[in-house]
Amino acid sequence: MGPHSDLLVKLRTVTAGGELDLTTVPAFAHDLEDARRGGGQRFVIVDLRAVTFMDGSVLDPLCAAWEDCHDRLGWVRVVHNRPCVSLVFRAVGLLDRFPRYAGPRDAWQDVPADRAAADRPA
C-alpha cells in the first residue's frame, strides 16, 4: 500500500458517455449519488471524455456533488477533452470550480490540464 491508501478507499469514479442532456442526466445524477453514499469525506473523479454533447442540465447534479463532497472535506474533479464541456462551464462561470483535467491521474494529483501544458518543456 502506498501513502494514499486510506484516501483511495474513498475515491470514486463516475464515467459518462454520449449525450448528457435532460433525457440522460437523471441516470448520471444517480451515478453521482451512488458514488457519494456512505459517511466520511468523498473524492469523486467525473470522467466525461466520452461525452459528445452536454447541456446545462448536468450542472445541478454536478454542483450538488461538489457541495456535498466539499462539505465532507473532499472534492469533485472533472476530466474532459471536448470543447462542448468547457463551453457549458464557461457559460455559467464554473471553470474555477470545475477546471479541466486531462485524465484521472491528473485529477487525482490535482494537475489541471492548463497547468500541465504550461509545465511541459517548449
QUIGIMO-V167246 format. One record per backbone hydrogen bond with DSSP energy under -0.5 kcal/mol. NH is the residue of the N-H (numbers start at 1). CO is the residue of the C=O. If there is no record, write none. Layout:
# QUIGIMO-V167246
nh->{NH | NH}
co->{CO | CO}
This chain:
# QUIGIMO-V167246
nh->{5 | 8 | 9 | 10 | 10 | 11 | 12 | 14 | 16 | 18 | 20 | 21 | 24 | 25 | 27 | 28 | 29 | 30 | 31 | 32 | 33 | 34 | 35 | 36 | 36 | 37 | 43 | 44 | 45 | 46 | 46 | 47 | 47 | 48 | 48 | 50 | 51 | 52 | 53 | 55 | 58 | 59 | 61 | 62 | 63 | 64 | 65 | 66 | 67 | 68 | 69 | 70 | 71 | 72 | 73 | 74 | 75 | 77 | 78 | 79 | 80 | 80 | 85 | 86 | 87 | 88 | 89 | 90 | 91 | 92 | 93 | 94 | 98 | 101 | 107 | 108 | 109 | 110 | 111 | 112 | 113 | 116 | 117 | 118 | 119 | 120 | 120}
co->{2 | 4 | 5 | 6 | 7 | 8 | 43 | 45 | 47 | 50 | 53 | 19 | 21 | 21 | 24 | 24 | 25 | 26 | 27 | 28 | 29 | 30 | 31 | 32 | 33 | 34 | 10 | 75 | 12 | 44 | 77 | 14 | 45 | 46 | 79 | 16 | 48 | 18 | 18 | 20 | 55 | 56 | 57 | 58 | 59 | 60 | 61 | 62 | 63 | 64 | 65 | 66 | 67 | 68 | 70 | 69 | 42 | 44 | 99 | 46 | 78 | 101 | 82 | 82 | 83 | 84 | 85 | 86 | 87 | 88 | 90 | 89 | 94 | 78 | 103 | 104 | 105 | 107 | 106 | 110 | 100 | 112 | 113 | 114 | 115 | 116 | 117}
